[in-house]
Amino acid sequence: MTAATDDRRSALNAAKLAALVAARWGAAERARHPFGAGAALTGEVDGTPTAWCLVDQRAERALGPALLWAERQGIDAVHLVVAGNAQVTGTSASPTAGTGSTTDLAAVAGPLARQAGHFVAPEPAVWWVSGTALAPATPAPIVAPTVDPVSPELVDLLHDAGLDVVVEGGIVRGELNGLEVARIATGTSTGGVPLDAPLLEVGVGRADRELTGMLHGNLPPVAQLDRVVEIVRAQRRAGAEPHPLNQLVPERWLRAVLGREPELVGLAAVRPAEGTHARQNLRERDIAVARGEDADGAPVVVAVAVGAHLDLVPLAADARAAVDPGARLVLAVPERDDLAGNRRLAGRLRDPAEFVTIPGDWRR
């Protein structure tokens, strides 16, 4: 997309947002601002400084950026508007998600409304565009994925290979330092072939799993697994030269480190758990969720992030609601990624989260 196209899109979004806000809150003098590919307005509602942020792409990750942007404007009252080509990813909320239809926008806005409910007043408000008007979003329920029965023998293979066994999105996976190198497929294979029984698929990513199946499918599962583990272990280790295998999903690598050294976050135990936002691919930066216990056995949910994650706090609060709503929430980040804005957002949660920074090169 060209810069001219981006500018035209931003201008259209700004005009759309201004019309929607005027129709809902009445005509008034409001300042226009850029907000990614969307648009933003600032003004007052009954004397209260207010911000409206329209998002039409990657909406499911937009709440944190909107709250942080509004804070920089000195505004606490925030309205997030889901419009246009907003997409919902990682769910089956709609078979045509991303087309901008009424059903799609409501589906996108639902998880955001649930995330907004984790914050104290003034609680962010989430809206979706219904025709030429704004409709309030209904918080979507948290739905736990179902896990099909798998062979204990296949799970044992993952353990015997020294992998962490992680269940995510209803799939049992084997991870090496946070990188998935195998999974147990049920129902259908990665290539869409119907399965009569659970199948161990080996490889890093979809293409690698399919290629391994084609080239090495005649090998016993143990041999396939040993081959891939040896390749990944040589690269995904402390001190290795930069390589795609040690650049992918660093937050999950850090989660694996905390599983071996929970004392880094002041806990007695840390083990993988599943949040509410499904990872889309190995290149997408996300948060990694874990369940833990402190020295007294009290439950703790840990959200791990590497890099500047503006949506860390809403996603982490949502993950706690899915894993254990009554648990203490710890946000674990490397020291260089400790953002002051995220710390302030963590304090605005109904049940505030605490930050723990990981010093130095945590890979070592």
N, C-alpha and C positions, 0 to 999 in steps of 0.2 A: 504494500500500500504506500503511495507516494505522500510526501509532506502536504501537497496541495489537497489530496483526498482527505488526509487527517484533519487539516484545517477546516475543510468544508463540513466534515462530519461533526467536528466539535462545535462549529457555528450552528448547525442544525440542532444538535443536542441542547445547546444553550437556549435557543429559541423555544424548543419543545418544553424544556424545564420551566422557563419563565411563564409560558402559557399555562402549564399544569399547576404551578404554584399560585398564579393569579386566580385561576378558577377555584382553587380550594381555599385559599386564605385571603383572597381579595387583592385588588390592585394596590401596589405600594412601590416605593422606591427601593430597589434591591440591586446590589452590586453583583456583577457577573465575574466568574473566575474559571480558569481552566482546571480540569480534573481528569487527567489521563485522556482517554478518548471520549469521556463523557463530558460533564459540565457541572458547575456548582454555582449556587447563589448564596448570598448572605443578606440578612435583613433583620427585622424584628417581628415578633408575634406577641401581641399584648405587652409590649415593652421589654420582652426577653430576646436578647441576641440569638439568632437562629441561623443554622446552615442547612441547605438542601444540596445533596450530592446525587447526581444522576449517573448511573453506571449501565453500560450496554454491552460489556464484555467481561468475562471471568467474574461474574457478580458474586459467586460463592466465596470469593476471597476479598471482597470489597469493604467489609464492615470496619476492620482494623484501619486500613488506609483512610477511610472517611473520618473516623473518630480522631485520628492523629492529625489529619489536615485541618479539621475544625478547631482542634485545640490550638494549633499554630495561629489561627485567626482569633483566638481568645473566646471561643464559643463552645458551650457545653451541650446545647440543645441541637440535636442532629436528626435530620430526616434523610433516609437513604431511599432512593427511587430506582427501581429495577425497570428497565425499558429496553426497547429496540431488539438488538441481537443478543441480549444477555443469555448466557448458556449455563446449564447445570451439568456438571461432570461428575462421574463417579457414582451415579445413582441410576435407577431405572424409573425415575419419576414420570418420565414421558418418553414415548418412543420417537417423538419428533422434537426433543428439546433443542433449543437454539434457533427455532424458526421465528420466534417472536410472537407466537400465538398466545391467546389468553391463558390457556392451560399451562403452557410452558413458563410464562412469567410468574404465575402464581406458584408453580413448583419451585422455581428458582428462589423466590422471595421467602418461602416457608422456612428453610434452614436459617436464613439470615435473621428472620424474626425470632427464631428460637435462640440464636446467639445473642441478639439484642437483649433478651430477657435476663441474661446473666449480669447485666450492669445495673447499678443503682440509679436513682433519679438524678438528673433527667435521663430516663431510659431512652436509648435511640429508638426512633420510629422507622419502620420499614414499610414501603408502599410498592405497589406494582401498577403499571399503566394498563387500565382497562378502557379501551377505546380512546376517548379524549379526556378521561378523568383518572384520578388516583383512587385506588382501592387499598385498604389496609391489609397487610399480609397476616395470615394466620400461621402461628408457629407450627412447624412440622414436627410430628412425633419422632423420637429416636427409634429406629427399627434395627434390632440386632440381626445380622446376617445368619443364615442357617448354615451349618457345616454338614456335608454329606458324610456318611460313615466311610472311613478309610481303613486300610489294612494295617494292623499294628506292626506287621513285619516291615512295611515300607517306612513307617515312622521310625522304627529301630534303625533302619539303614541311614536315615538322616542323623540320628544321634551318634551312631557308630562312626560316621564320617567327621565327627567333631563340629557339626553344624548346630546353630540355634534353631529350634523348631518354633515357628511363628504362624499363628492362625490369623488371617486377615482376609476380609471379603469373602468369608466362607471357604477359603482355600488354605490347605496346610502347606507351608513352605519351609525350605531349609535355607538359612542365611549364614554367610561367612563374613564376619565383621560387618553385618548389616546389609550385605548384598545378597539378594536371592540368587542361588545357583541351582535350585531344584524345587519342584513342587509336585504334589500328588493330585493328579487330574482325576475328576470323576464325571460321569455323564458323557462328556465329549473331550477330546484331546485339544491341545492348543491349535492344531490344524483343522479342528472341526469334525474329526472322525468320531463316530459314536463308540463308546466304550462299554464293554460288558462288565468290567471290573476296574477298580482304581489302578491308575498307571503312574509310575514315577517318571516324570519328565525332567530332563537335566539340561541346564544351560542358563546363560545370563540374558534375560529378555526373551520376548516371543520368537524373534528370528533365530536366535541361537538355539532355543529349545527345538524348533522345527528342524534346523540344520543338524543338530546332534542326533535327532531321531532318524533322519534320512541316512546320515553317514555312519552312525555308530549304533543303530538300532539292533544290530545283530549281537552286540556285546551284552553281557549280563549287566543288570542295573548297577551292581557294585562297581564294575569296571568303568561304566559311563560316569558314575559319580566321582570316583577317584580321579579320573582324568580331568574333569572340570575343576574340582577342588584344588588339585595341584597347580593348575594354571592360574586360578584366581588368588590362591594363597601366596604365590610368588610375587604378585603385584600389590595386593591389598594388605600391606604391612607397613609398619613404621620404617622410614628411611628409604622406601622405594622411590625410584624416579617417577615423575608425573606420568600417569597412564590412565586411559579411560576407566579402567577397572578400579582405580583408587580415587577417582574424582566423583563417581556416582553416589547418590544418596548419602552424603556425609553425616546427616543427622541420625541416620540409622546406625552408622558406624559408631557414632558417639553413644547411642543408646546401648550398643553391644559392649562398649567399654564400661559403661555404668553398670551393666549386668555383672561384669567381672569385678568391678571395683565400686560397689554402691556407696562406699565411704566418701567418694568424691562429692556426693550430694548429701552427705550426712545421714545415710540410710543403712539399714541392715541387709536389705535385699531389694533388687530391682529386676523385673522380668517384663518382656514385651506385652503390650496390650494394644487394643484397637480403638481408635478414635472414631469420629463421625465423618471425616473427610477421606475418601478413598484416594490413594496415590494413583495418578494417571499413568505415569511411566517412570523409568529410572532416571530421567534427566530433570524431572520436575523437583524443585526444592520445596520441601514441605516440613511438617513437624513429625516427630516420632513419639509415640505415646508408650508409657510404661506404667505398670502397677508395682507399688513397693510397700515396704513396711519400715517404720522407724525402730529404734532400739527397744521401744516398749510394745512393739507389735501393732501400733496404730496404722491404719491404712493411709497411703499417700499415692496420689497420681502425679506422674512426672511427664512433662511435655518438653521435648528436646528439640532445639533448633540450632542450625549452623548457618550463619549469614544474616543479613538484615531482613528479618521477617516482620513486616508491618501487620500481618494478620495473626501473629503468634497468640496474642491474648484471647481474642474471641474463639479461635480454634481450640486452644488449650482448655478454656472454660467449658466448651461444648464437649470435649473429650472427657473431662471429669464427670459431666452429667451422664455420659454413656457408661463409663467404667465404674465409678463409685461416687455418687453425688455428695456423700457425707465426708469424703476424704479431703485431707489437706492437699493443695495444689502447689507443686514446685515447678518452676520454669528454669530449665538448665540450658545455659548457653556458654560458649567460649567467651573469655573476657573481652575480646575485641568486638563481639557482637552484642554487648550489653547496652541496649538503647534506652536512654532516659525516658523517651516517650512511652515505650512499652512498660517501663516500670510504673509510670503514672497510670497507664490504663489498667495494669494489674491491681492497683489500689482502688480502682473504681468498680471492681466486681463486687457483687453482693456478698460473696465470700472471697475476700482478697487472696491473691496468689503471692507467693514469695519467689524471689529470684535467687538462684545459686549460680555463680560463674565458675567455669572450669579453667584453671590457669594453664598457661604454657601450651605446648604441643600435645594435645590430649591423645593423638595417635600413638605417642611413645609411652 
